[in-house]
């Protein structure tokens, strides 16, 4: 799962980062969603614009037209023309074999109208069946599940060492798997998939494979994909990535 695209090489949550992650062999693109003042879904992690664009203000207070005037280069001159993308711009070039993980970053996703609009966008883009909804906030997940019950929801946690029931996906902060080495086994017993919250996983990949994790998160999908392929390649198989 590419964390905000390939943010090791490109500015995070930009089309450049997402295209790079696809080229790297990522199976899932993860991005963050905020909502603009005029109701557009945009791919940005922070509630404010300053860290990635240099502009002062909250995403929620700017219209999409205003946001599109900003460079999302993260101060890198070679990416000056990158902009904060909309969800529709991302799904427009999403290959059919790549899934989409959307982390809900604002309480606007407690609003039924906003959840219904997101569900409709996934339908319109024909990506609903390969999308998943993620959040640290259970109420946002439940609100979205009320409008799109067939879309898997995933809860991310920094503190709970026992799998939470009622969600299809779990993203525990990786030290929680040290506290509870049976975490993945318990989750699988209840039909839940596990992807540790660990955007720099390469030093722990063998452990995650041994635990039976279903996915790994990565800031650098190219490096992680290469190492993961080596770890999971059957004995005697030829080299190369999938």
N, C-alpha and C positions, 0 to 999 in steps of 0.2 A: 504494500500500500504506500504510494508516494505521498509523503507528508507535505502538503501545500505545493505539489509538483516536485521538481528537483530544485530544492532551495539551496543545495550545496553549490550549484553552478549558476543558477539564474535567480533573479529577484523572486521571492516567494509569491504564490498565488497570482502569477501572471500567465498569459498564454504561452510565453516562452518557456516558463517552468513546466507547464503541463505538457507541452509538445516534447520537451526534453525527457520527461518522465516516461512518456509513451515510447519514445525511441529507446529508452533504457530497458524496456521490457516490464514495466510496472503492470500489474494485473488490476489494480484499483487506483483511481485518482481520488485523493482526499483534498477537500477544500473547505474553507470556512464561509459561512453566509451571514451577511448583514443586509439590512433593508434601508434603502435610501428614503429621503423625505417624500418622494413621489411613488414609493412602493416597488422599486426595482430590486431584484436580488443581485447582490454584488459579492465577488469573491475577495474577501479581505478578512484578516484575522482580528485586528484591533478594532475597538469601537471608535477610535479616533484616527485621523489621517496622517498625523505628523511623522510617525516612524517610517512609513513606506513612501510617502509622497512629499514630506516637508511642509504640507499645508496644515494650518491650525483649525481644528474643528472636529465635530463628531460626524461620522458617516450618516447618522440618522437626520442630521440637519441640512444636508446637501442634497440637491436633486441629482439625478443621473447625469444630466447635461453638464452640470457644474463639476461633478467628479471626473467626467471624461476629459476635462481640460487639464487634469493633473497628470504628471508623469509618475508612474509607479516603479521607477527605476531603482528605488532604494539608494539613490545617490550614485549609481553606477552609470557613467556617461555612455557606455556602449548599449545600454538598455533604455536610453532616454525616451524612445517612442513607445515603450510599453505603457499600457493603461490598466487601471483596475477593471478586470473583465466582469461582464454580467454572467449569470448562470447560463443564459441562452447562448452566449458566445462560446462558452466552454463546451456545452453538449453538442454544438454544431459540428465539431470536428472529432468528437469522441468515437474511437473505433468500436465496432460492434463487439469485440472480445474484451473490452476494458469496462470495468464496473465503476460506479461513482459513489463516493462516500461524502455526505454533506453534513458538516458540523454546524448546528444552529447556535449562533453566538449572541442572540438578542432575545429579550422577552417579547418582541413583536411576534415571535412564533407561539405565544400563548393565545394570540388572536385567531379566532376561527377563520376569518376572512383571509388572513395571511397564509394560514396553513392550507386552505382550500386553493389559493392561488398557486402555491408551490406544487401542490398535487397536480393541478391542471398543467403547469409547465412541464412536469415530468412526463405527463401523458402526451402532451403536444410534441415533445421531442422524442417520444417512443423510447424512453430510458427508464421508465418506472420499474420494469421487471429486473433491471440490473442496478438499481439504486438502493442505498441504505441511508438512514438518518441517524446521526450521532449527536450526543450532547453530554455535558456534565450535569445538566439540569433535567431531572426526571419529568417535571411538569411540561417542559417543552416537548419532550418525546411523546408523552401521553396525548398532548394536544394534537400533534402531528398524526399520531396513530389513529386518532378519532376521525380524521379526514382521509387517511390512506392506510387502512389497517393491514393491507397486504404488503406494504413496504417494511422491511425489517428495521427495527430500531436498536441502537447500540448505546449503552450507558458507559461513560468514561468515569473512572474513579481514582482519586489519589490516596484514599484511606481505607476502603473496605476490603478486607482480605478474604471474604467469602462471596462467592457468586450471588448476584441479586437475581431473584426469579422475576419473570414477567417481561423480560427483554430477550431478543434473539441473539444479540451480540454483546460482548463485554470487552472493555478496554481498561484493564487494571494497570496502574502505574507499576512498572516492572519489579520494584523491590517487594511488592505484595506477593509475588510468586515465590520469593525467598521465605517470607513469613508463612505462607501456606503452599507448600510444594504440591498439594493435591488440588489446587485451584482449577487447573485445566481439566483434570479427571472429573471433578464434581460438575463443572460446567457442561462437559460432554454428556454426562449422565442425564442432564436435564435438556439435552438437545440444543445447547448454546455454543456459539463459536467464540473463540478468544483471540484477540490481537493485542499484545502488551503495548502499553503506552511507553514507547521507547524509540524516539526518532533517530537515535544513533545506535543501532542494535548489533553492528557487525561483530563486536567482541563477545556477544552472548548468543549468536545464532545457533551454535551447536546445542546449547542448553534449551533454546526454544524448540528446536526440532525434537530433542529428546523428550521434552514435556508434552509434545503433541499440539503446540499452538497452531491455529488455523491460518494465521497471517502474521506478517511483521510489518511494522511501520518503518519508514526510512526517509531521511532528508536527502539521501544520495542513492536513489534506486539502482543506478548502474553498478556501484560497488557492492551493494547488498545483493542484487540479483546474481552477480558473478559468484560471490562467496556462497550464497544459498544453493546455487546449482551444483557447486562442487560438493557441498555437504550432502545433498539429496540424490546425487547421481548414483545409480546402481553400480556395484563393483564390476569393473571391466568395461563399463560404458565409455564411449568416445567422449572427448572434450567438447566444449562449446556450450553456449547458453541456449535456453529454450526459446 
